[in-house]
Amino acid sequence: MKILVADDDRIAATVLAQTLRQWEFDVTVAADGGEALRHLQSAATTPTLAILDWMMPELEGAEVCRRVRLEMPLANMYLMLLTSLESKDRIVAGLEAGADDYLIKPFDPEEMRARINVGIRVLALQERLAEQVKDLQDALTNVKQLHGLLPICSYCKRIRGDDQYWTAVESYIAERSNAQFSHGICPPCASALEREIEKHRSARQQD
Amino acid sequence: MKEILDVAALDRQTGGDAGLRAELVRMFLEDCPQRVDAIGAAISVADPAALASASHALKGSAAYLKAATVRECAADLEGCARDGSLADAPAAFDRLRAAVEDLLPELRKLSV
């Protein structure tokens, strides 16, 4: 699991990054808000957890959250803000800017571990939902191919495709769906066929 | 009275990783004098933004080092800067310098 840590204070960044590495996370460190945003933009297609200090040069942590939600609304990112005890009033503003959670500095290791586990659970859930949406979209694409006005020969029942070729109805449907055909004969056709055979047999006997 | 340095809390913060503790102490010993100087310079030119920034930085790193007195003095200075009450800053700065003088020898003992 990749975690981005963004803090301009090297002591805070070191203790955060090393604690996360002790827990075997793959950690990247950014020294300011601009660098953090660039990392997140390049990781837009990967589930990512980020821990962002509020006060940073170039872009504050809350502004990074706001930009991520604005520019990458579908990115699967769990954003945590770090703020000091005296700045607890910022928590609401941070969550409204797009953060998912917050930690008070200096972080308590056990609390941070528990909150990261929540983040990982949310990211995994989002990932599974995205996979299911993709499966549904794929299924819808198949169904769509059988929609619309189909030109069909009223005599031989062939269908004219987009390529202008006339194709047997079985082939046409099989190519555009997961349906397969097993050939048989329905009772009305069987009765009609029997009558036709009987008619031929009678005609031959009369000859 | 807050503790000048809570070594047990520092060890909990670093997960008992002696290498990490030593690295944090080394960084703090390097950075602290510059930060104190920056705070002094900001007070002497009455620059609240610079005072808020420098004292916020010292407050944050002292908090991770579990140096409660220095953290508290830095927080007081940040409060002076944010409230615009720079008249109180020189006295708070004196308290900070005294706390730093107490703290640095304790940290040097850990870095041996």
Interface residues (C-beta under 8 A of the other chain):
Chain A: D9 R10 I11 A12 T14 V15 Q18 T19 Q22 M55 S84 E86 K105 P106 P109
Chain B: R12 Q13 T14 G15 D17 L20 E23 L24 M27 F28 D31 H56 A57 K59 G60 S61 A63 Y64 L65 K66 A75 E78 G79
